């Protein structure tokens, strides 16, 4: 049994594409892509639910590991792409958070809701 496993492993490792697909350089970033996918999906949700501290932590995390992905040997460009996507999505979320809570976005949204409510009451 051990000889069969060794033979299969040698066959996989002899093919460079299969060797890459069977490595942590591939599966690490693939499994990590859940974070930026969730962040991109969250851009469609209300800005009121964004956590500022968590978004800040994820921006720092993405920036740190973008650098790490290029510091390892061999360079892991798939991991870099994953963290670049995450950095962009989290930066977008950070802008939405600041716009909503610090730059008048909340007040504008509340005023729009009040205007819509007044228009509905006037038409009824």
C-alpha positions, 0 to 999 in steps of 0.5 A: 500500500505504501509503495502505491501511495509513493508511486501516485505521489511521484506521478503527481510531483512529476507533472508541474501543474498537478504539483502546483494544484496539490500544494498549499501555494494553491489551496491556501489562497483558494480557501482564503478567497472566501474573505474577499468574496464576502466583502464584495457581497457586503458592499450591497448591504446597508452601510449602517451594519459595517464594523469600523474596527473590523474593517480596519483590521481587515485592511491591515491584514490584507496589506500585510499578507499582500507583502508576505505573498511576495516575500515567500519563495517562490512568490505566491501570486495567487495569494497576492491576488486574493489579498489585493482583492480583499484590500480593495473590498475592505477599503471600499467598506472603510470608505462607506463606513466613514461616509455613513458615520463621519461625513454626513451619509447617515443624516442624508439617508435619514432625510431621504427616508423622512422625505419619502415618508412625507410624500407617501403621507401627502399622497394618501 
